[in-house]
């Protein structure tokens, strides 16, 4: 999700928020065989600000 902060008077600045596995549920991401599977990553949240000049 991103937002251009020019709408609130901050021209050239934008904010972004990325969330993976929002519900923090355990899930199978991949399997090598019927007896060996990998679980997916836990919840992660990354935020960023950028400035274009």
N, CA, C and O of each residue as an XYZ file, in Angstrom:
212
protein
N       0.857     -1.145      0.000
C       0.000      0.000      0.000
C       0.917      1.225      0.000
O       1.887      1.286      0.756
N       0.608      2.170     -0.833
C       1.419      3.382     -0.909
C       0.552      4.627     -0.866
O      -0.649      4.577     -1.133
N       1.179      5.745     -0.525
C       0.451      6.999     -0.438
C       1.361      8.142     -0.839
O       2.482      8.256     -0.343
N       0.882      8.984     -1.733
C       1.615     10.175     -2.154
C       1.278     11.301     -1.194
O       0.140     11.770     -1.169
N       2.241     11.740     -0.410
C       1.993     12.744      0.619
C       1.835     14.157      0.073
O       1.654     15.097      0.847
N       1.899     14.327     -1.251
C       1.626     15.634     -1.855
C       0.182     16.044     -1.578
O      -0.142     17.232     -1.565
N      -0.677     15.062     -1.357
C      -2.082     15.353     -1.051
C      -2.250     16.080      0.276
O      -3.283     16.706      0.512
N      -1.235     16.004      1.152
C      -1.303     16.695      2.441
C      -0.231     17.778      2.549
O       0.130     18.191      3.652
N       0.277     18.239      1.401
C       1.203     19.358      1.373
C       2.682     18.999      1.409
O       3.513     19.900      1.529
N       3.044     17.737      1.312
C       4.450     17.317      1.319
C       4.832     16.859     -0.085
O       4.906     15.661     -0.356
N       5.073     17.813     -0.968
C       5.331     17.534     -2.379
C       6.617     16.724     -2.558
O       7.656     17.057     -1.987
N       6.533     15.660     -3.353
C       7.688     14.830     -3.669
C       7.948     13.698     -2.684
O       8.863     12.902     -2.894
N       7.168     13.610     -1.619
C       7.373     12.572     -0.611
C       6.248     11.545     -0.713
O       5.074     11.896     -0.832
N       6.628     10.280     -0.663
C       5.632      9.210     -0.662
C       5.993      8.190      0.410
O       7.161      8.026      0.762
N       4.973      7.508      0.922
C       5.149      6.491      1.963
C       4.589      5.179      1.447
O       3.628      5.152      0.678
N       5.213      4.081      1.888
C       4.767      2.758      1.454
C       4.854      1.798      2.631
O       5.781      1.877      3.437
N       3.876      0.884      2.730
C       3.853     -0.133      3.773
C       3.586     -1.479      3.113
O       2.600     -1.640      2.394
N       4.473     -2.451      3.361
C       4.323     -3.802      2.819
C       4.226     -4.793      3.971
O       5.047     -4.776      4.888
N       3.217     -5.656      3.917
C       3.013     -6.683      4.946
C       2.914     -8.030      4.258
O       2.137     -8.200      3.319
N       3.706     -8.993      4.730
C       3.627    -10.371      4.249
C       3.066    -11.249      5.359
O       3.412    -11.073      6.528
N       2.200    -12.197      4.999
C       1.548    -13.108      5.939
C       0.829    -12.304      7.023
O       1.107    -12.463      8.211
N      -0.073    -11.463      6.611
C      -0.783    -10.538      7.490
C      -1.426    -11.233      8.695
O      -1.360    -10.711      9.808
N      -2.041    -12.392      8.491
C      -2.720    -13.103      9.576
C      -1.754    -13.923     10.428
O      -2.167    -14.517     11.424
N      -0.478    -13.963     10.053
C       0.557    -14.718     10.764
C       0.168    -16.182     10.946
O       0.360    -16.761     12.015
N      -0.383    -16.770      9.882
C      -0.781    -18.179      9.891
C       0.369    -19.043      9.414
O       1.195    -18.607      8.612
N       0.416    -20.262      9.907
C       1.419    -21.232      9.477
C       0.923    -21.879      8.188
O      -0.228    -22.311      8.119
N       1.771    -21.952      7.171
C       1.381    -22.530      5.893
C       2.582    -23.230      5.267
O       3.732    -22.907      5.565
N       2.298    -24.187      4.403
C       3.351    -24.917      3.705
C       3.712    -24.134      2.451
O       2.861    -23.897      1.594
N       4.976    -23.732      2.345
C       5.421    -22.937      1.202
C       5.907    -23.824      0.057
O       5.711    -23.491     -1.112
N       6.544    -24.956      0.390
C       7.070    -25.850     -0.652
C       7.360    -27.216     -0.048
O       7.564    -27.350      1.158
N       7.374    -28.232     -0.915
C       7.698    -29.599     -0.485
C       8.706    -30.203     -1.454
O       8.585    -30.047     -2.669
N       9.711    -30.900     -0.899
C      10.664    -31.644     -1.725
C      10.163    -33.054     -2.001
O      10.486    -33.647     -3.030
N       9.374    -33.584     -1.076
C       8.780    -34.915     -1.215
C       7.532    -34.938     -0.338
O       7.165    -33.925      0.257
N       6.893    -36.080     -0.263
C       5.696    -36.177      0.572
C       6.018    -36.077      2.061
O       5.138    -35.776      2.867
N       7.272    -36.326      2.428
C       7.622    -36.326      3.851
C       8.470    -35.132      4.286
O       8.770    -35.006      5.474
N       8.864    -34.253      3.367
C       9.713    -33.124      3.746
C       9.191    -31.836      3.113
O       9.320    -31.621      1.908
N       8.595    -30.979      3.957
C       8.023    -29.721      3.482
C       8.584    -28.541      4.277
O       9.018    -28.698      5.418
N       8.568    -27.368      3.661
C       9.025    -26.130      4.290
C       7.821    -25.276      4.642
O       6.894    -25.126      3.846
N       7.845    -24.720      5.844
C       6.799    -23.782      6.221
C       7.168    -22.386      5.724
O       8.344    -22.061      5.559
N       6.154    -21.579      5.493
C       6.367    -20.221      5.006
C       6.870    -19.295      6.101
O       6.877    -19.645      7.281
N       7.280    -18.131      5.694
C       7.826    -17.135      6.619
C       6.742    -16.589      7.545
O       5.559    -16.579      7.207
N       7.178    -16.134      8.726
C       6.269    -15.475      9.656
C       5.910    -14.096      9.123
O       6.438    -13.653      8.103
N       5.007    -13.427      9.825
C       4.592    -12.084      9.419
C       5.795    -11.141      9.389
O       6.667    -11.190     10.257
N       5.819    -10.287      8.376
C       6.844     -9.247      8.307
C       6.192     -7.955      7.832
O       5.284     -7.961      7.001
N       6.681     -6.851      8.383
C       6.158     -5.533      8.034
C       7.348     -4.642      7.687
O       8.304     -4.538      8.455
N       7.278     -4.001      6.520
C       8.342     -3.109      6.074
C       7.700     -1.789      5.642
O       6.765     -1.767      4.842
N       8.218     -0.707      6.182
C       7.740      0.621      5.806
C       8.861      1.422      5.168
O      10.031      1.230      5.501
N       8.514      2.313      4.258
C       9.533      3.152      3.628
C       8.959      4.527      3.281
O       7.762      4.694      3.049
N       9.856      5.486      3.256
C       9.560      6.835      2.785
C      10.498      7.137      1.638
O      11.667      6.753      1.681
N      10.014      7.814      0.617
C      10.890      8.216     -0.486
C      10.630      9.682     -0.810
O       9.540     10.218     -0.611
N      11.699     10.300     -1.325
C      11.636     11.716     -1.661
C      12.178     11.893     -3.062
O      13.326     11.548     -3.340
N      11.363     12.426     -3.935
C      11.788     12.719     -5.315
C      12.077     14.212     -5.417
O      11.230     15.043     -5.089
N      13.266     14.536     -5.870
C      13.628     15.961     -5.993
C      14.033     16.300     -7.389
O      14.368     17.450     -7.673
